[in-house]
């Protein structure tokens, strides 16, 4: 099935996205994340591919209709996925959990024990992994939540959970995330 992300004009790397000025639009819309290396266990059947990369995740900004969400832009969301932490980015949390055996950095309670991240070293490891393996494209759209819903129905997006429960991998990803959260809660708090 052809979608707005079937043949993106350009895919941007982590370095490009985090540059100043950033090429990412300061607008509402939908963004797509394409991956070179696939995290262990993630199925790619039914995923869009472009130049050897697999589209595994999309997001919208804002992700809901309403005035309180109107200030969110694609740029803010995409940049946070590439440079934030697993406590504030569902994508980073999922990637960190799926890559924990490779990285050696499982999800942990950190600091005062109220946040869960991959620790400073783990987040840095994920930054490097994403720099090599993750590329973004986006489209501006005045009703991004509608476009996002259409894309969920049209293509397989195994790293999305919210709004994507019909995806066969969603249940497994939910299970893995829940297991990791429980393990983090019972492990010693990291600095």
Buried (B, 14 or more C-beta within 10 A) or exposed (E): EEBBBEEBEEBBBBEBBBEEEBEBBEBBBBBBBBBEEBBEEBBBEEBBEBEEBBBBBBBBBBBEEEEEBEEBBBBEBBBBBBBBBBBEBBBBBBBBBBBBEEBEBBBBBBEEEEBBBBBEEBBEBBBEBBBEBBBBBBBEBEBBBEBBBEBBEBBBBBBBBEBBEEBEBBEBBEEBBEEBBEBBEEEEBBE
